[in-house]
Amino acid sequence: MTTPLIIQFILCPLVLLSLLFVTAPYGRHYRGGWGPRLPNRLAWMLMELPALLTIALVILSNPAWNRPQAWVPLSLWLFHYAYRTFLFPFLMRPSPNTFPALLVLFAVAFNLLNGYNNGDALITAANAGKPLWTVRFFLGLAVFLGGFVMHASADRTIRQLRKDGETGYSIPRGGLFRYVSSPHYLGEIIQWCGWAILTASLAGLAFALFTICNLAPRAISNHRWYRERFPDYPVNRKILIPGIF
């Protein structure tokens, strides 16, 4: 196991413990005291762009880039991060809230690390000539695409809560919001678990674990926030996993 990959695994429990006690101050949890801030759209683009570019540079700079073990998973990764880097910020509703530059730097550092680790894993698989078109790959692909549809659909529901000119918050309803407060986070967790399955790599596993450690505390904070501000918030709605948690 390489040093960058060990670092990523170590980050998982550290991030989980940190976010269980300190909610990241952006979006509905906006608060001051975190230094310079950036407009939300610019912040999202700056954060996600390294994930898009790093893995592409790692793979395309290697002679094995044109083997399916490398370029097929890379295409899925680029599909997701093209959405997160360009389309998602473009579709965001205007908000007076901004994003701490410090958190942008943290996200950039992680995306550089994560992009390198996963790119290295794909190139290693390509050079080893590991079979790609396996039952495991197609299972992982189905999970990956299902998670993407889930979180993109939830993103759309959240955007539609605000009409033009509005900046407040309301209770999201419909779809998986009938069951959990953060189906967009659940979708991302499922998606990167699918990535771990289809790549069968430690780098994929590290990313899936980090996604859980990063988003589960955020889902808990969101659920608490909704319950504190909306007396009519659905009492049977869970935090992240329908009927369980």
Secondary structure, DSSP 8 states (H G I E B T S, - for coil): --HHHHHHHHHHHHHHHHHHHS--SSGGG--S-SS-EEEHHHHHHHHHHHHHHHHHHHHHTSGGGGSHHHHHHHHHHHHHHHIIIIIHHHH----S-EEEHHHHHHHHHHHHHHHHHHHHHHHHHHHHT---SSHHHHHHHHHHHHHHHHHHHHHHHHHTTS-TT--------SGGGGTBS-HHHHHHHHHHHHHHHHHT-HHHHHHHHHHHHHHHHHHHHHHHHHHHH-TTS-TT-BSSSTTT-
